[in-house]
Amino acid sequence: MKFLRTLLVTIAVAIAGASFYLFFETQRKYNALGEVEPRAEAIYSSWLQQNNCNENLEPCLAYSEQFRDWRAQMKLYKERKSESPEFKSYIFLRDLDAEHVPDFNTGGLASLSAACALLLFFTFLFASLLGGEKKNKKPYKIKIEPSFRPTTSRQSTPWQAKPIKVQEALLRKAAECAKNEPVQAISYLDQAIEGSLGSKLSTSALLLSGSLRLKNKIGEKQGREQLQKVISSSPQSSEAKKAQMVLNAFK
């Protein structure tokens, strides 16, 4: 009987810990997904200003059309993601908090904590009842230790903590759309650079991103800084020579 009570309590604590982990992971993904479009909007606005599109609109029409298509695709993607079980659960908890505890702005954490507290309470109550048949014994108690502590690290793009293979896929996508969709390519490269890239892949990503920025006049200052990083990290490499050629071509 003691083993059964211990097992029930262990399972309840594990469920509570897993719930908090999934909550914070989903919250990170949700917030990161919401940051992609504003970042692209900022890059697009900067490009329009640098190319004087307000005065001469015709050269910018093709690029603007590409951006509108990408924004429509991103809207559909966000709608599909919002229908996933994890996002639905997160939004449900967030809405509960907004309805019942709007002053605390906990974003769903209060509702989740209340649900886990109820789960643990009834589990401990049931475990105590299971041990109530024996007399002259103290009720079974267990000290609850926090099973999960949310990290306080800076939020990142949706792929920041994913494996290296994902970062390599981002680089391939960036290379594929570099010619016709430079804004999208730069977005992929930024996400790859912020991820867990090795030194060789990081150098390639910085070289391509810096070249695209200077060639298309999208954040030229940042592009020059990225190319300078390539040169300073490995001055004698072929990537450094290419970076210097690009800098010389777009002085």
C-alpha positions as CSV (number, residue, x, y, z in Angstrom):
1,M,0.0,0.0,0.0
2,K,2.8,2.4,0.8
3,F,4.3,1.7,-2.6
4,L,1.0,2.6,-4.3
5,R,0.7,5.9,-2.4
6,T,4.3,6.8,-3.3
7,L,3.7,5.9,-6.9
8,L,0.6,8.1,-7.1
9,V,2.3,11.1,-5.6
10,T,5.3,10.7,-7.9
11,I,3.1,10.5,-11.0
12,A,1.2,13.6,-9.8
13,V,4.4,15.6,-9.2
14,A,5.7,14.5,-12.6
15,I,2.5,15.6,-14.4
16,A,2.7,19.0,-12.7
17,G,6.3,19.4,-13.6
18,A,5.7,18.4,-17.2
19,S,2.8,20.7,-17.5
20,F,4.9,23.7,-16.4
21,Y,7.7,22.7,-18.8
22,L,5.2,22.4,-21.8
23,F,3.6,25.7,-20.8
24,F,6.9,27.7,-20.8
25,E,8.1,26.0,-24.0
26,T,4.8,26.7,-25.8
27,Q,4.9,30.3,-24.5
28,R,8.4,30.7,-25.9
29,K,7.3,29.3,-29.3
30,Y,4.2,31.5,-29.4
31,N,6.1,34.7,-28.6
32,A,8.8,33.8,-31.1
33,L,6.3,33.2,-33.8
34,G,4.8,36.7,-33.2
35,E,8.2,38.3,-33.5
36,V,9.0,37.0,-37.1
37,E,6.5,39.3,-38.9
38,P,7.4,42.6,-37.1
39,R,11.1,41.9,-37.8
40,A,10.4,41.4,-41.5
41,E,8.2,44.5,-41.5
42,A,11.1,46.5,-40.1
43,I,13.5,45.2,-42.7
44,Y,11.0,45.9,-45.5
45,S,10.4,49.5,-44.3
46,S,14.1,50.1,-44.1
47,W,14.5,48.9,-47.7
48,L,11.7,51.1,-48.9
49,Q,13.3,54.2,-47.3
50,Q,16.8,53.4,-48.6
51,N,15.5,52.9,-52.2
52,N,13.3,56.0,-52.1
53,C,10.2,54.0,-53.0
54,N,7.9,56.8,-51.8
55,E,9.2,59.0,-54.7
56,N,9.7,56.3,-57.4
57,L,7.4,53.4,-56.8
58,E,7.8,51.4,-60.0
59,P,11.2,49.8,-59.2
60,C,9.9,48.6,-55.9
61,L,6.7,47.0,-57.1
62,A,8.1,43.5,-57.7
63,Y,9.8,43.5,-54.3
64,S,6.7,44.8,-52.6
65,E,4.6,42.0,-54.3
66,Q,7.0,39.4,-52.9
67,F,6.7,40.8,-49.5
68,R,2.9,40.8,-49.6
69,D,2.9,37.2,-50.7
70,W,5.2,36.2,-47.9
71,R,3.1,38.1,-45.4
72,A,0.0,36.2,-46.6
73,Q,1.8,32.9,-46.3
74,M,3.0,33.8,-42.8
75,K,-0.6,34.7,-41.8
76,L,-1.8,31.2,-43.0
77,Y,1.0,29.6,-41.2
78,K,0.2,31.3,-37.9
79,E,-3.4,30.4,-38.2
80,R,-2.5,26.7,-38.7
81,K,-0.1,26.8,-35.7
82,S,-2.9,28.4,-33.6
83,E,-5.1,25.4,-34.3
84,S,-2.5,22.9,-32.9
85,P,-3.3,21.3,-29.5
86,E,-0.4,22.9,-27.6
87,F,-1.2,26.5,-28.8
88,K,-4.9,26.0,-28.2
89,S,-4.2,24.9,-24.6
90,Y,-1.8,27.8,-24.1
91,I,-4.4,30.3,-25.5
92,F,-7.1,28.8,-23.3
93,L,-5.1,29.2,-20.1
94,R,-4.1,32.7,-21.1
95,D,-7.7,33.7,-21.8
96,L,-8.8,32.2,-18.4
97,D,-6.2,34.5,-16.7
98,A,-7.4,37.5,-18.7
99,E,-11.0,36.8,-17.6
100,H,-10.5,36.0,-13.9
101,V,-7.3,37.7,-12.9
102,P,-6.7,40.5,-15.4
103,D,-4.8,42.7,-12.9
104,F,-2.0,40.3,-12.5
105,N,-1.2,39.8,-16.2
106,T,0.2,36.2,-15.6
107,G,-0.5,35.1,-19.2
108,G,-2.0,31.7,-18.2
109,L,0.4,30.8,-15.4
110,A,-2.1,31.4,-12.7
111,S,-4.7,29.0,-14.2
112,L,-2.0,26.4,-14.7
113,S,-0.8,26.7,-11.2
114,A,-4.3,26.4,-9.8
115,A,-5.0,23.3,-11.9
116,C,-1.7,21.7,-10.7
117,A,-2.4,22.6,-7.1
118,L,-5.8,20.9,-7.3
119,L,-4.2,17.8,-8.9
120,L,-1.6,17.6,-6.1
121,F,-4.2,18.3,-3.4
122,F,-6.5,15.5,-4.4
123,T,-3.6,13.1,-5.0
124,F,-2.3,13.7,-1.5
125,L,-5.8,13.4,-0.1
126,F,-6.4,10.1,-1.9
127,A,-2.9,8.8,-0.8
128,S,-3.8,9.8,2.9
129,L,-7.1,7.9,2.7
130,L,-5.3,4.8,1.3
131,G,-3.1,4.8,4.4
132,G,-6.0,5.7,6.9
133,E,-6.8,2.0,7.6
134,K,-3.7,1.6,9.8
135,K,-3.9,3.2,13.2
136,N,-1.3,4.9,15.4
137,K,0.6,6.0,12.3
138,K,1.1,9.5,11.1
139,P,-0.5,10.4,7.8
140,Y,1.8,10.0,4.8
141,K,3.4,13.3,3.9
142,I,5.7,14.4,1.2
143,K,7.6,17.6,0.7
144,I,6.9,19.2,-2.6
145,E,10.0,20.5,-4.3
146,P,9.7,22.6,-7.4
147,S,10.0,20.2,-10.3
148,F,10.6,23.0,-12.9
149,R,12.1,26.4,-12.9
150,P,11.6,28.5,-15.9
151,T,14.8,29.9,-17.4
152,T,15.4,33.6,-17.6
153,S,17.3,33.6,-20.8
154,R,16.5,36.0,-23.6
155,Q,13.7,34.9,-25.9
156,S,14.8,34.1,-29.4
157,T,13.6,33.3,-32.8
158,P,11.4,30.1,-33.2
159,W,14.4,27.9,-34.1
160,Q,17.1,29.1,-31.7
161,A,17.4,26.0,-29.4
162,K,16.8,23.4,-32.1
163,P,19.5,20.9,-33.4
164,I,22.2,21.8,-35.8
165,K,20.4,20.0,-38.7
166,V,17.6,22.6,-38.5
167,Q,20.2,25.4,-38.8
168,E,21.6,23.7,-41.9
169,A,18.1,23.5,-43.4
170,L,17.7,27.3,-42.8
171,L,20.9,28.0,-44.6
172,R,19.7,25.9,-47.6
173,K,16.4,27.7,-47.7
174,A,18.3,31.0,-47.5
175,A,20.5,30.0,-50.5
176,E,17.4,28.9,-52.5
177,C,15.5,32.2,-52.1
178,A,18.5,34.6,-52.0
179,K,18.1,35.7,-55.6
180,N,14.4,36.3,-55.8
181,E,13.4,36.8,-52.1
182,P,16.3,38.6,-50.3
183,V,14.2,39.6,-47.3
184,Q,13.1,36.0,-46.7
185,A,16.7,34.8,-47.2
186,I,18.0,37.3,-44.6
187,S,15.3,36.3,-42.2
188,Y,16.4,32.6,-42.5
189,L,20.0,33.6,-42.1
190,D,19.3,35.7,-39.0
191,Q,17.5,32.8,-37.4
192,A,20.4,30.4,-38.3
193,I,23.1,32.7,-36.9
194,E,21.2,33.0,-33.6
195,G,21.0,29.2,-33.4
196,S,23.5,26.6,-32.5
197,L,25.8,26.9,-35.6
198,G,29.3,25.6,-35.8
199,S,32.2,27.9,-36.7
200,K,32.2,26.9,-40.4
201,L,28.4,27.3,-40.9
202,S,28.4,30.5,-38.9
203,T,31.0,32.0,-41.2
204,S,29.1,31.0,-44.3
205,A,25.8,32.4,-42.9
206,L,27.5,35.7,-42.0
207,L,29.1,35.9,-45.4
208,L,25.8,35.3,-47.3
209,S,23.8,37.6,-45.0
210,G,26.3,40.4,-45.2
211,S,26.5,40.1,-49.0
212,L,22.7,40.1,-49.4
213,R,22.3,43.2,-47.2
214,L,24.9,45.2,-49.2
215,K,23.7,44.0,-52.6
216,N,20.0,44.7,-51.9
217,K,20.6,47.7,-49.5
218,I,18.8,46.0,-46.6
219,G,20.5,47.0,-43.3
220,E,23.8,47.9,-45.0
221,K,25.5,48.8,-41.7
222,Q,24.7,45.4,-40.2
223,G,25.9,43.8,-43.4
224,R,29.3,45.4,-43.2
225,E,29.6,44.4,-39.6
226,Q,28.8,40.8,-40.5
227,L,31.4,40.8,-43.3
228,Q,34.0,42.3,-40.9
229,K,33.3,39.4,-38.5
230,V,34.1,36.9,-41.3
231,I,37.4,38.7,-42.0
232,S,38.4,39.0,-38.4
233,S,37.6,35.4,-37.5
234,S,39.6,33.8,-40.2
235,P,41.6,36.4,-42.2
236,Q,43.4,33.9,-44.5
237,S,40.3,31.9,-45.4
238,S,38.5,31.9,-48.8
239,E,35.4,33.3,-47.0
240,A,37.4,36.2,-45.7
241,K,38.7,37.0,-49.2
242,K,35.1,36.8,-50.6
243,A,33.9,39.1,-47.8
244,Q,36.6,41.7,-48.6
245,M,35.6,41.6,-52.3
246,V,32.0,42.3,-51.4
247,L,33.1,45.2,-49.1
248,N,35.3,46.6,-51.9
249,A,32.4,46.3,-54.4
250,F,29.9,48.2,-52.3
251,K,32.0,50.9,-50.7
